Amino acid sequence: MPPLPHDPAGLADAYRVAPGRHLRVNFIASLDGAVSVEGRSGGLGSDGDRRVFRTLRALSDVVLVGAGTAAAEGYRPVLPGSAVGRLRSSLGRPATMPVAVVSRRASLAPDDQLVTDAVTPTLLVTCAAADPERRAALAAAGVQVMVCGDDEVDLPAALDALAERGLPQVLCEGGPALFSAALASGVVDELDLSLAPQLVGGGPGLLPSALGSPLRAELRQVLDEDGVLFTRYGLRSGAGG
Ligand SMILES: NC(=O)c1ccc[n+]([C@@H]2O[C@H](COP(=O)([O-])OP(=O)(O)OC[C@H]3O[C@@H](n4cnc5c(N)ncnc54)[C@H](OP(=O)(O)O)[C@@H]3O)[C@@H](O)[C@H]2O)c1
């Protein structure tokens, strides 16, 4: 099995996608499908996984993340001087990129570091049912609030709106609730799943509830480093094929 490239350019080549609209989802999971250890993904990580995480961010226009993951993992904005910012610059891309938080309830706090520390304004993807005062407070704090859908967030509409903002290549970093909704709405083009050689147990894992019917994935790439498998799967339900 080919090794995961060490050099940043080689790793970028291994994960680059064609120009145009594309939604890729990145997860790390244990052999039994667990996506966290004691509530965070870090317990599954490795040096290779962190390089892939940075590379996928460097290649994408926007990070899409559920409010639960943003809170659990202590999300911060992507800053120019960060490892991702430097990698983006070395690949000839703008040093920063926005983070888009998906929340039906607009539950991002105006004093969250994702809001206060952002160089490229953080986006909130929400729906009309979200409390108007919360939305207004976030907008006043500098968040770009995107209302997509009435009672629920309409993910296809959200991706249309991101593309209209010049952000066609979307990296979704989960979590499981957002991944489930994205699969159900047929917008996922690719799953980049890193398999950590651990057994963890104890949780609902990658998908918290059953899909309407099993979805067939097409294996496109497997790379290895220290027993961690780095896979890329195409998902035929994706709008971009
Ligand atoms: N191993 C990995 O690669 C990985 C990756 C990501 C997350 N995780 C782990 O997963 C756990 C979090 O799981 P989770 O399922 O709670 O995460 P999640 O999907 O990030 O968050 C769920 C929350 O996000 C919002 N949301 C998600 N999908 C939505 C949709 N379609 N429409 C509207 N709002 C939506 C809702 O927020 P509101 O309630 O505010 O409306 C919902 O309560 C954490 O332990 C984290 O460490 C692991």
The ligand as an ORCA input file, in Angstrom:
! r2SCAN-3c Opt
* xyz 0 1
  N     -13.611     11.867     14.560
  C     -13.944     12.922     13.840
  O     -13.393     13.104     12.738
  C     -15.009     13.862     14.328
  C     -15.435     14.892     13.494
  C     -16.440     15.758     13.969
  C     -16.991     15.571     15.219
  N     -16.552     14.541     15.989
  C     -17.134     14.338     17.319
  O     -18.537     14.300     17.212
  C     -19.111     14.814     18.428
  C     -20.184     15.837     18.094
  O     -21.235     15.165     17.438
  P     -22.579     15.876     16.972
  O     -23.350     14.907     16.154
  O     -23.228     16.533     18.137
  O     -21.973     17.029     16.075
  P     -22.512     18.084     15.055
  O     -23.210     17.489     13.893
  O     -21.325     18.924     14.784
  O     -23.471     18.987     15.937
  C     -24.831     18.792     16.119
  C     -25.427     20.174     16.208
  O     -25.052     20.917     15.035
  C     -26.170     21.541     14.471
  N     -26.525     20.805     13.261
  C     -25.950     19.672     12.773
  N     -26.533     19.314     11.629
  C     -27.496     20.222     11.395
  C     -28.447     20.394     10.354
  N     -28.522     19.564      9.319
  N     -29.283     21.432     10.439
  C     -29.224     22.289     11.465
  N     -28.354     22.192     12.485
  C     -27.488     21.174     12.433
  C     -27.245     21.484     15.515
  O     -26.978     22.603     16.347
  P     -28.110     23.431     17.135
  O     -28.546     22.513     18.232
  O     -27.361     24.626     17.610
  O     -29.211     23.760     16.182
  C     -26.932     20.190     16.229
  O     -27.439     20.159     17.544
  C     -17.998     15.365     19.252
  O     -17.652     14.419     20.241
  C     -16.838     15.490     18.257
  O     -15.589     15.332     18.873
  C     -15.581     13.690     15.567
*
